[in-house]
Amino acid sequence: MLNTAIETENQIDSYLNHPHTVGLSTETRKAYGCVLKGHLLKFCEKAQVVSLDSGFENKMEDFVQYLLSQDANPYTIQHYLTITKFFLNKIGHPVKHTYKIPRDAKRRHDLKHQKRWFSDHDVARCITYHFESMHTRNHLFVRVLVETGARVNEIAHIKIGDVSLSKRTILITFSKTVPRPVFFSQETGVFMGRIFDGLPEDQADAADQNLFPGKSRIYKIIVAMLQDLGLKSPGDCRGPHTFRHYTATYLHYVKNMKLTSVAALLGDTPETISSRYLHPTAEMLQSEVERAFG
């Protein structure tokens, strides 16, 4: 590496090793490392940027062009620039820079985004899908994904002792936001009961056992199911987390649940639910229109 980039590397390493950064989630740390070490540092080496300070504001457009040369799409570039500006702010050198996504790129993205979300029919096909192995368990966590809107990692950490069959309640104890109760239907309770029937007579010994496999295993099972159903193609980003978006949208638009209640159930803020999770399908909007006209 050029000597001119040594100081910038030290600044980046100091930030990535700071206790505040180390305390972030693994995925967030990986994202920061990818952007700062994998792109920003390499740009600084190429542009011979000696040190990262407020003067880097004059280099932001050059950084954009560098990212474009690496075949980054406009939305990826926007994400990388957000992380870069956050980093510069944290080390005491805030910069002001706005990156405007080209209109054609935004239109293509919006069209692709519109087709990403599950319809009621899609979810019905997932609920009725038959798994060749471990059907009861796999079918159960598909149901839990749909009915609770819980995050994949939250579901992966559900323990036997977190479930109340009589109240049809699961206490989400492992969450990146807030612990909270979630609820499952009577039909889902039947499948939950089958899992419990296979436990030792002394269920106290099993209370600390995880109910489902780990996050990566759940992801692989769900993706394989979606591909088999023709609901996922390469690069469309559909996966277990897509059910969370469906649940929020379904409860709000179809069941008329208040936004604050949806947010409480999903363990998020109403603002986040409104801005990120509500994607009404054409059928949902049509029902709203028909209801409005009586």
BAKEMAR-334621 format. One line per field, with one value per atom (N, C-alpha, C): atom name; chain; x, z, y negated. Coordinates in steps of 0.001 Angstrom, whole numbers. Each point is the difference from the previous one (the first is absolute). Layout:
N
lummi = [CA/...] .
miba = [A/...] .
east = [X/...] .
up = [Z/...] .
north = [Y/...] .
***
This chain:
294
lummi = [N/CA/C/N/CA/C/N/CA/C/N/CA/C/N/CA/C/N/CA/C/N/CA/C/N/CA/C/N/CA/C/N/CA/C/N/CA/C/N/CA/C/N/CA/C/N/CA/C/N/CA/C/N/CA/C/N/CA/C/N/CA/C/N/CA/C/N/CA/C/N/CA/C/N/CA/C/N/CA/C/N/CA/C/N/CA/C/N/CA/C/N/CA/C/N/CA/C/N/CA/C/N/CA/C/N/CA/C/N/CA/C/N/CA/C/N/CA/C/N/CA/C/N/CA/C/N/CA/C/N/CA/C/N/CA/C/N/CA/C/N/CA/C/N/CA/C/N/CA/C/N/CA/C/N/CA/C/N/CA/C/N/CA/C/N/CA/C/N/CA/C/N/CA/C/N/CA/C/N/CA/C/N/CA/C/N/CA/C/N/CA/C/N/CA/C/N/CA/C/N/CA/C/N/CA/C/N/CA/C/N/CA/C/N/CA/C/N/CA/C/N/CA/C/N/CA/C/N/CA/C/N/CA/C/N/CA/C/N/CA/C/N/CA/C/N/CA/C/N/CA/C/N/CA/C/N/CA/C/N/CA/C/N/CA/C/N/CA/C/N/CA/C/N/CA/C/N/CA/C/N/CA/C/N/CA/C/N/CA/C/N/CA/C/N/CA/C/N/CA/C/N/CA/C/N/CA/C/N/CA/C/N/CA/C/N/CA/C/N/CA/C/N/CA/C/N/CA/C/N/CA/C/N/CA/C/N/CA/C/N/CA/C/N/CA/C/N/CA/C/N/CA/C/N/CA/C/N/CA/C/N/CA/C/N/CA/C/N/CA/C/N/CA/C/N/CA/C/N/CA/C/N/CA/C/N/CA/C/N/CA/C/N/CA/C/N/CA/C/N/CA/C/N/CA/C/N/CA/C/N/CA/C/N/CA/C/N/CA/C/N/CA/C/N/CA/C/N/CA/C/N/CA/C/N/CA/C/N/CA/C/N/CA/C/N/CA/C/N/CA/C/N/CA/C/N/CA/C/N/CA/C/N/CA/C/N/CA/C/N/CA/C/N/CA/C/N/CA/C/N/CA/C/N/CA/C/N/CA/C/N/CA/C/N/CA/C/N/CA/C/N/CA/C/N/CA/C/N/CA/C/N/CA/C/N/CA/C/N/CA/C/N/CA/C/N/CA/C/N/CA/C/N/CA/C/N/CA/C/N/CA/C/N/CA/C/N/CA/C/N/CA/C/N/CA/C/N/CA/C/N/CA/C/N/CA/C/N/CA/C/N/CA/C/N/CA/C/N/CA/C/N/CA/C/N/CA/C/N/CA/C/N/CA/C/N/CA/C/N/CA/C/N/CA/C/N/CA/C/N/CA/C/N/CA/C/N/CA/C/N/CA/C/N/CA/C/N/CA/C/N/CA/C/N/CA/C/N/CA/C/N/CA/C/N/CA/C/N/CA/C/N/CA/C/N/CA/C/N/CA/C/N/CA/C/N/CA/C/N/CA/C/N/CA/C/N/CA/C/N/CA/C/N/CA/C/N/CA/C/N/CA/C/N/CA/C/N/CA/C/N/CA/C/N/CA/C/N/CA/C/N/CA/C/N/CA/C/N/CA/C/N/CA/C/N/CA/C/N/CA/C/N/CA/C/N/CA/C/N/CA/C/N/CA/C/N/CA/C/N/CA/C/N/CA/C/N/CA/C/N/CA/C/N/CA/C/N/CA/C/N/CA/C/N/CA/C/N/CA/C/N/CA/C/N/CA/C/N/CA/C/N/CA/C/N/CA/C/N/CA/C/N/CA/C/N/CA/C/N/CA/C/N/CA/C/N/CA/C/N/CA/C/N/CA/C/N/CA/C/N/CA/C/N/CA/C/N/CA/C/N/CA/C/N/CA/C/N/CA/C/N/CA/C/N/CA/C/N/CA/C/N/CA/C/N/CA/C/N/CA/C/N/CA/C/N/CA/C/N/CA/C/N/CA/C/N/CA/C/N/CA/C/N/CA/C/N/CA/C/N/CA/C/N/CA/C/N/CA/C/N/CA/C/N/CA/C/N/CA/C/N/CA/C/N/CA/C/N/CA/C/N/CA/C/N/CA/C/N/CA/C/N/CA/C/N/CA/C/N/CA/C/N/CA/C/N/CA/C/N/CA/C/N/CA/C/N/CA/C/N/CA/C/N/CA/C/N/CA/C/N/CA/C/N/CA/C/N/CA/C/N/CA/C/N/CA/C/N/CA/C/N/CA/C/N/CA/C/N/CA/C/N/CA/C/N/CA/C/N/CA/C/N/CA/C/N/CA/C] .
miba = [A/A/A/A/A/A/A/A/A/A/A/A/A/A/A/A/A/A/A/A/A/A/A/A/A/A/A/A/A/A/A/A/A/A/A/A/A/A/A/A/A/A/A/A/A/A/A/A/A/A/A/A/A/A/A/A/A/A/A/A/A/A/A/A/A/A/A/A/A/A/A/A/A/A/A/A/A/A/A/A/A/A/A/A/A/A/A/A/A/A/A/A/A/A/A/A/A/A/A/A/A/A/A/A/A/A/A/A/A/A/A/A/A/A/A/A/A/A/A/A/A/A/A/A/A/A/A/A/A/A/A/A/A/A/A/A/A/A/A/A/A/A/A/A/A/A/A/A/A/A/A/A/A/A/A/A/A/A/A/A/A/A/A/A/A/A/A/A/A/A/A/A/A/A/A/A/A/A/A/A/A/A/A/A/A/A/A/A/A/A/A/A/A/A/A/A/A/A/A/A/A/A/A/A/A/A/A/A/A/A/A/A/A/A/A/A/A/A/A/A/A/A/A/A/A/A/A/A/A/A/A/A/A/A/A/A/A/A/A/A/A/A/A/A/A/A/A/A/A/A/A/A/A/A/A/A/A/A/A/A/A/A/A/A/A/A/A/A/A/A/A/A/A/A/A/A/A/A/A/A/A/A/A/A/A/A/A/A/A/A/A/A/A/A/A/A/A/A/A/A/A/A/A/A/A/A/A/A/A/A/A/A/A/A/A/A/A/A/A/A/A/A/A/A/A/A/A/A/A/A/A/A/A/A/A/A/A/A/A/A/A/A/A/A/A/A/A/A/A/A/A/A/A/A/A/A/A/A/A/A/A/A/A/A/A/A/A/A/A/A/A/A/A/A/A/A/A/A/A/A/A/A/A/A/A/A/A/A/A/A/A/A/A/A/A/A/A/A/A/A/A/A/A/A/A/A/A/A/A/A/A/A/A/A/A/A/A/A/A/A/A/A/A/A/A/A/A/A/A/A/A/A/A/A/A/A/A/A/A/A/A/A/A/A/A/A/A/A/A/A/A/A/A/A/A/A/A/A/A/A/A/A/A/A/A/A/A/A/A/A/A/A/A/A/A/A/A/A/A/A/A/A/A/A/A/A/A/A/A/A/A/A/A/A/A/A/A/A/A/A/A/A/A/A/A/A/A/A/A/A/A/A/A/A/A/A/A/A/A/A/A/A/A/A/A/A/A/A/A/A/A/A/A/A/A/A/A/A/A/A/A/A/A/A/A/A/A/A/A/A/A/A/A/A/A/A/A/A/A/A/A/A/A/A/A/A/A/A/A/A/A/A/A/A/A/A/A/A/A/A/A/A/A/A/A/A/A/A/A/A/A/A/A/A/A/A/A/A/A/A/A/A/A/A/A/A/A/A/A/A/A/A/A/A/A/A/A/A/A/A/A/A/A/A/A/A/A/A/A/A/A/A/A/A/A/A/A/A/A/A/A/A/A/A/A/A/A/A/A/A/A/A/A/A/A/A/A/A/A/A/A/A/A/A/A/A/A/A/A/A/A/A/A/A/A/A/A/A/A/A/A/A/A/A/A/A/A/A/A/A/A/A/A/A/A/A/A/A/A/A/A/A/A/A/A/A/A/A/A/A/A/A/A/A/A/A/A/A/A/A/A/A/A/A/A/A/A/A/A/A/A/A/A/A/A/A/A/A/A/A/A/A/A/A/A/A/A/A/A/A/A/A/A/A/A/A/A/A/A/A/A/A/A/A/A/A/A/A/A/A/A/A/A/A/A/A/A/A/A/A/A/A/A/A/A/A/A/A/A/A/A/A/A/A/A/A/A/A/A/A/A/A/A/A/A/A/A/A/A/A/A/A/A/A/A/A/A/A/A/A/A/A/A/A/A/A/A/A/A/A/A/A/A/A/A/A/A/A/A/A/A/A/A/A/A/A/A/A/A/A/A/A/A/A/A/A/A/A/A/A/A/A/A/A/A/A/A/A/A/A/A/A/A/A/A/A/A/A/A/A/A/A] .
east = [842/-842/874/-412/756/84/1136/169/-1075/-513/-994/-1307/-205/-1251/152/1221/227/-838/-52/-764/-1492/-504/-1419/-303/924/-199/-44/879/9/-1314/-519/-1272/-1144/-7/-1059/123/1222/209/-384/363/-335/-1508/-726/-1457/-601/477/-553/296/1082/374/-489/-689/-522/-1089/-56/-1015/-1431/-305/-1348/-299/981/-190/-24/892/66/-1300/-693/-1249/-1188/185/-1089/-223/-1084/-287/1060/133/999/-230/-1251/-319/380/-260/330/1507/737/1466/556/-574/454/-249/-1164/-333/967/288/939/1392/429/1322/103/-1075/-27/139/-741/11/1300/386/1149/1329/150/1264/7/-1163/-48/-144/-516/-240/620/-318/516/1521/573/1458/682/-574/586/-104/-1123/-124/1049/204/995/1403/274/1299/146/-1037/42/40/-762/-69/1071/845/1075/-538/-1050/-557/808/660/920/-753/-1060/-736/-1464/-866/-1429/-420/-413/-463/-1152/-400/-1133/270/1273/347/-381/-347/-391/-1307/-709/-1246/227/1175/337/330/154/345/-1210/-1126/-1152/-475/-20/-421/998/1279/1010/-211/-383/-275/-1193/-1018/-1164/434/835/471/820/761/781/-942/-1055/-956/-719/-315/-610/939/1290/989/98/-479/1/-1330/-824/-1298/-1012/143/-999/-1246/-1181/-1221/-312/-851/-253/-453/-800/-480/1114/895/1168/903/182/828/-589/-1297/-652/236/-87/241/1447/956/1417/314/-610/251/-586/-1128/-599/933/557/942/1244/494/1196/-232/-1144/-304/-187/-605/-175/1365/895/1357/742/-46/685/-573/-1288/-626/479/116/418/1450/848/1400/214/-1111/88/176/-286/163/-1251/-1133/-1236/97/-602/-25/-1442/-275/-1333/85/-741/1/-1298/-633/-1248/197/-330/89/-1411/-305/-1323/-7/-860/-112/-640/600/-569/-1450/-807/-1434/-270/719/-228/337/1088/389/-1056/-545/-1051/-1248/-360/-1185/174/1178/261/-44/588/25/-1405/-804/-1361/-850/177/-749/418/1298/513/-459/28/-393/-1477/-814/-1444/-328/822/-256/613/684/709/-919/-1085/-775/-995/-316/-910/-1444/-776/-1454/-623/-1307/-695/121/-94/99/1387/1037/1376/155/-503/122/-813/-1172/-821/739/730/774/1130/603/1062/-564/-1171/-622/-401/-337/-436/1128/1202/1140/352/322/389/1509/654/1442/274/979/294/574/708/532/-292/-159/-273/-1186/-1056/-1120/-646/-302/-717/784/1300/824/119/301/184/-1307/-1076/-1312/-344/380/-298/711/1295/651/-397/-542/-607/-1235/-802/-1190/365/1011/416/517/737/463/-1181/-1025/-1153/-859/-262/-975/578/1298/584/766/500/830/1353/371/1269/1178/1105/1228/540/763/512/856/864/887/-772/-1117/-844/-610/-466/-602/1039/1209/1065/365/-289/358/-1193/-1158/-1140/323/-202/239/-1341/44/-1209/-730/767/-597/-626/248/-594/-1418/-429/-1294/-1045/-1177/-1144/-1077/-189/-1006/-1413/-249/-1348/-400/959/-285/313/577/416/903/993/895/1455/829/1446/624/865/711/1318/115/1246/980/990/962/1297/291/1230/-380/238/-410/999/177/892/-708/-1305/-738/-533/-1215/-591/-569/158/-710/-1499/-789/-1438/-723/-1283/-779/-511/-56/-647/-981/-877/-1120/-169/-499/-217/-1424/-471/-1377/-226/-1269/-349/536/-68/506/1502/708/1447/289/-889/158/-24/-742/-41/1387/658/1347/1008/-195/870/-147/-1251/-251/697/74/684/1483/575/1407/156/-913/77/-251/-823/-272/1261/941/1238/1058/-309/965/8/1063/24/-1154/-393/-1097/293/1243/385/408/-968/261/868/158/862/1432/391/1350/166/-1130/65/-270/-307/-422/1022/1278/1054/447/-661/360/-658/733/-573/-1081/-1074/-1123/317/758/278/1504/409/1428/523/1297/621/-444/377/-422/386/1230/460/-749/-308/-735/-1430/-654/-1346/6/990/96/88/847/177/-1289/-698/-1240/-1070/-129/-1012/323/1248/397/-246/331/-237/-1496/-835/-1451/-484/446/-425/434/1204/473/-829/-342/-793/-1402/-523/-1329/27/1194/113/-204/199/-203/1308/1090/1293/867/575/956/1307/1114/1286/-28/447/142/-1248/-1128/-1218/-147/929/78/-1143/-880/-1056/597/-525/487/-864/481/-794/-459/842/-347/-1165/-231/-1106/-1343/-88/-1247/-309/1031/-200/-676/430/-624/-1466/-236/-1374/-892/491/-803/-403/956/-294/-1054/172/-929/-1380/-55/-1267/-788/674/-697/-550/762/-419/-1073/215/-901/-1211/186/-1105/-785/722/-659/-182/423/-222/606/1080/678/712/-89/651/1507/607/1436/793/-443/708/-45/-1114/-122/866/29/865/1453/388/1374/336/-942/229/174/-807/82/1321/461/1221/1256/-159/1172/753/-737/616/-789/442/-727/-1054/-1078/-1002/596/991/632/727/682/718/-979/-1052/-1010/-592/-343/-642/910/1278/910/639/138/748/-814/-1070/-638/-1370/-602/-1334/86/-391/39/-1320/-1061/-1303/-6/-542/-133/-1194/-131/-1133/-1313/-19/-1217/-383/1001/-271/-558/599/-469/-1396/-243/-1317/-1060/319/-944/-265/1047/-154/-945/180/-845/-1445/-211/-1352/-664/782/-547/-375/843/-266/-1285/-249/-1203/-1219/228/-1135/-356] .
up = [0/0/0/-694/-32/1386/301/1294/267/-1088/161/600/-42/518/1402/556/1316/1070/-9/1003/-113/-1225/-164/497/-232/492/1526/635/1461/527/-693/421/-92/-1100/-193/1020/203/970/1405/345/1329/205/-1035/100/100/-865/-6/1295/682/1246/1243/-193/1129/705/1337/741/-495/-400/-491/-1267/-898/-1242/243/866/309/632/687/654/-931/-1275/-966/-435/-712/-456/-993/-138/-908/-1436/-431/-1372/-243/997/-146/-76/849/-25/-1337/-526/-1301/-1095/52/-998/81/1219/174/-497/341/-433/-1507/-634/-1460/-674/491/-637/286/1276/394/-420/206/-355/-1459/-470/-1346/-1105/318/-1053/310/1175/320/64/661/130/-1358/-840/-1336/-842/163/-705/482/1322/560/-522/-147/-546/-1438/-779/-1410/-149/838/-109/825/687/836/1055/662/1107/1249/535/1126/1298/242/1245/-249/746/-138/963/-570/801/-738/457/-618/-1461/-385/-1393/-950/559/-848/-727/462/-668/-1476/-315/-1394/-807/700/-674/-142/546/13/-1410/-895/-1378/-690/309/-553/554/1274/616/-683/-346/-721/-1336/-734/-1294/157/1080/278/214/783/267/-1276/-852/-1290/-841/85/-767/524/1250/581/-236/-902/-373/1143/939/1067/-553/354/-478/840/-474/713/1440/290/1366/906/-549/767/284/-996/179/1092/-27/1023/1390/109/1277/445/-926/329/448/-669/352/1373/321/1322/1093/-188/973/93/-1153/-13/756/-241/690/1501/358/1420/659/-683/515/180/-1017/81/1125/196/1091/1358/111/1262/355/-1011/292/42/-18/194/-1242/-1179/-1254/-865/442/-785/-1352/-999/-1342/-472/-838/-592/-1462/-335/-1392/-276/-1094/-390/-1326/15/-1218/-508/-1187/-577/-948/300/-840/-1329/-1123/-1314/-128/-691/-101/-617/-1067/-647/948/764/951/1090/455/1026/-532/-1254/-589/-103/-449/-109/1376/969/1360/575/-206/543/-618/-1302/-659/531/173/534/1446/753/1401/135/-904/48/-159/-757/-270/1043/992/976/1055/337/1179/-266/1046/-116/-80/-818/-20/968/247/846/-585/-1325/-672/186/-81/207/1396/994/1386/217/-619/116/-557/-1080/-582/940/680/956/1196/479/1158/-312/-1262/-372/-623/-18/-583/860/-660/728/-104/1144/52/-4/-765/-121/1291/767/1284/1060/1250/1133/-296/-585/-443/1148/1098/1095/520/247/511/-1005/-1256/-1019/-301/-84/-221/1156/1203/1176/-58/-358/9/-1201/-1065/-1058/570/734/612/1006/782/999/-692/-1093/-780/-472/-517/-572/1084/1071/996/994/229/1025/-578/-1237/-566/679/781/726/-969/412/-791/27/-1029/-111/1213/399/1126/1310/97/1187/56/-1146/-62/270/-514/204/1479/806/1416/921/-581/841/721/1281/791/392/314/376/1133/956/1149/-317/-1206/-401/-535/-196/-640/1035/-101/811/-943/4/-869/392/1293/458/-374/16/-338/-1466/-702/-1398/-130/861/85/-19/-664/32/529/985/502/-760/-796/-725/986/399/992/-640/-1207/-694/-1159/154/-1022/-70/-1213/-138/415/251/473/1402/105/1326/140/1175/261/-3/-448/-110/-212/318/-311/-1442/-651/-1299/111/-975/151/-1246/212/-1127/36/-1166/-151/622/112/548/-890/-1309/-924/146/139/217/1332/980/1294/-109/-991/-214/-375/-916/-412/1125/769/1145/1008/179/927/-419/-1298/-490/340/-75/381/1485/804/1451/398/-770/306/-114/-800/-181/1028/949/1033/1127/819/1171/947/808/939/932/434/850/-901/-402/-947/593/1323/618/-503/-291/-516/-1409/-725/-1390/-140/1098/-56/-664/157/-555/-1392/-554/-1341/-1053/-1077/-1098/-704/-346/-672/-1461/-632/-1428/-263/-1227/-334/-43/-261/-18/-1175/56/-997/-1415/-200/-1349/-543/888/-436/-379/792/-326/-1349/-200/-1270/-1181/109/-1097/-277/1058/-167/-682/437/-579/-1450/-286/-1373/-919/463/-811/-272/1009/-185/-1030/129/-926/-1431/-152/-1336/-576/836/-463/-418/663/-317/-1138/-489/-1063/496/1307/601/216/-429/153/-1212/-516/-1097/458/-670/427/105/1143/176/407/264/333/1499/808/1440/831/-587/810/937/1210/978/1244/1117/1230/452/-190/478/-784/-1210/-810/669/778/715/1035/586/981/-668/-1208/-760/-298/-384/-307/1233/1142/1220/374/-39/337/-946/-1285/-1006/155/186/122/1222/1136/1225/-115/-655/-80/-1066/-1190/-1116/-54/369/-104/1309/1106/1297/736/-639/554/1389/288/1276/15/1113/128/-180/-594/-263/1284/1082/1275/505/-239/427/-854/-1306/-893/436/303/416/1301/939/1279/-201/-882/-261/-658/-931/-733/696/1097/730/-739/-557/-742/280/-591/195/-1087/278/-1032/-1240/207/-1132/-901/608/-781/-735/682/-634/-1199/181/-1067/-1196/261/-1089/-673/729/-544/-233/752/13/-666/-305/-593/-1523/-621/-1459/-466/-19/-368/-1432/-156/-1339/-702/-1290/-761/597/439/577/1305/807/1262/-257/-947/-314/-624/-830/-605/1074/1019/1092/762/169/683/-793/-1321/-846/55/-101/43/1343/1072/1323/105/-592/53/-749/-1118/-794/486/1046/549/-804] .
north = [1194/-1194/-1241/-1029/-1239/-606/-669/-636/-1046/-619/-1058/523/1314/558/582/-55/591/-688/-1329/-735/305/63/310/1414/915/1367/20/-791/-78/-582/-1009/-605/1014/743/995/1124/506/1084/-436/-1250/-519/-34/-384/-52/1405/912/1355/749/-355/668/-737/-1116/-756/817/-55/783/-247/-1243/-298/805/94/737/1502/457/1429/479/-903/364/102/-382/78/1446/244/1358/465/1307/575/-469/-18/-405/-1468/-874/-1409/-189/698/-103/469/1075/503/-1037/-644/-1024/-1168/-455/-1110/388/1216/448/102/515/135/-1354/-994/-1322/-733/-24/-823/621/1300/662/441/477/559/-1021/-1208/-990/-1366/-542/-1328/-11/979/50/168/852/202/-1261/-725/-1273/-992/-55/-925/326/1287/408/-490/204/-400/-1523/-713/-1464/-698/802/-529/-982/434/-780/310/-1011/191/248/-763/115/-340/675/-251/-1108/-1132/-1121/-675/-1185/-678/-354/-46/-292/1119/1176/1118/-279/-1017/-387/-289/-554/-314/1251/1127/1253/936/-396/896/359/-968/293/923/-174/908/1413/77/1297/662/-805/514/602/-720/490/1277/70/1213/1192/-206/1074/422/-981/331/860/-283/787/1422/219/1340/721/-592/583/21/-918/-119/-688/504/-631/-1243/-890/-1265/171/1021/191/508/814/438/-1192/-848/-1192/-893/-191/-820/589/1317/683/-189/164/-160/-1424/-975/-1402/-327/601/-216/502/1195/557/-865/-471/-839/-1300/-639/-1258/227/1113/332/176/700/216/-1325/-860/-1289/-864/83/-749/506/1334/594/-338/-199/-339/-1510/-748/-1448/-829/579/-750/155/-543/142/-681/633/-583/-73/-964/-138/395/1024/459/729/-325/663/716/1279/787/262/-468/162/1195/956/1186/-388/381/-331/479/-779/298/1373/343/1298/1146/-164/1041/143/-1122/41/686/-280/616/1518/430/1438/660/-673/534/105/-1025/-2/1107/221/1072/1366/187/1258/179/-1100/29/351/-511/235/1480/721/1409/925/-587/823/603/-695/357/1126/738/1132/-463/686/-192/1003/-149/974/1407/88/1304/600/-823/487/601/-726/463/1270/83/1208/1213/-189/1096/424/-965/324/762/-424/647/1442/276/1353/834/-526/718/1214/1106/1209/206/30/227/1497/420/1427/563/-834/451/-1052/452/-890/-919/584/-835/-770/674/-668/-1193/189/-1090/-1139/342/-1034/-733/760/-602/-940/390/-814/-1340/-2/-1317/-860/602/-818/-704/749/-578/-1106/241/-995/-1255/162/-1153/-840/672/-702/-642/727/-469/-996/24/-875/-1177/140/-1058/-101/1002/-29/82/-571/72/1428/356/1371/356/-927/287/121/-712/129/1398/481/1330/1085/-224/984/142/-1009/27/297/365/376/1307/1/1203/642/1282/723/-733/-497/-677/-1342/-528/-1281/156/1246/272/397/-607/406/530/1322/600/-423/-101/-323/-1425/-923/-1401/-321/995/-178/-1236/-44/-1156/454/-786/199/-1288/119/-1169/-121/-1041/-257/-626/758/-490/-485/494/-376/-917/-1300/-958/-1137/-537/-1158/-1287/87/-1174/259/565/197/1410/628/1257/-276/980/-230/1327/44/1197/-54/1149/133/1160/130/915/869/1222/899/535/425/435/1374/373/1305/1121/-200/1024/155/-1109/71/683/-206/661/1507/526/1444/517/-696/410/-215/-1069/-252/1137/459/1098/1280/226/1209/-40/-1199/-136/282/-538/178/1454/705/1404/850/-458/760/-309/-880/-368/1023/15/888/-325/964/-217/-1168/-102/-1123/-1163/-824/-1083/-1090/-4/-1005/148/1246/229/-540/-138/-454/-1484/-686/-1398/-902/300/-846/431/1009/455/-893/-275/-783/814/-675/668/270/-904/78/21/303/-26/-1438/-153/-1321/-856/-1256/-981/411/425/346/1210/957/1193/-356/-865/-446/-702/-847/-738/966/1020/952/769/385/763/-852/-1249/-880/-327/-301/-328/1192/1208/1203/170/-271/102/-1023/-1245/-1050/311/522/368/1134/975/1132/-444/-1025/-516/-1015/-324/-986/-1423/-211/-1325/-753/582/-678/266/-1071/100/-638/273/-551/-1517/-503/-1436/-751/713/-735/-279/518/-306/566/784/615/1042/43/955/-41/536/30/-1386/-1017/-1342/-599/502/-518/274/1077/288/-1082/-573/-1079/-1198/-320/-1085/343/1252/413/-124/477/-15/-1420/-922/-1396/-567/260/-522/626/1308/715/-476/-112/-403/-1421/-864/-1400/-218/563/-284/923/1255/957/95/48/157/-1331/-1094/-1344/-193/682/-179/-1348/-690/-1298/135/-1024/29/186/-630/140/1441/683/1394/916/-270/780/-167/-1234/-286/723/8/677/1497/572/1434/367/-833/303/-504/-726/-473/-1073/-960/-1094/-1271/-1115/-1254/-159/-736/-248/-659/-873/-678/998/958/1010/905/414/846/-721/-1278/-765/-203/-294/-358/1210/1130/1136/1267/169/1311/74/-1122/48/-26/1111/139/607/-767/565/532/1200/579/-635/268/-529/492/1275/560/-713/-315/-692/-1396/-706/-1341/39/1021/138/211/809/218/-1287/-829/-1273/-910/-3/-838/476/1314/545/-269/86/-288/-1484/-859/-1445/-363/715/-285/791/787/744/1220] .
***
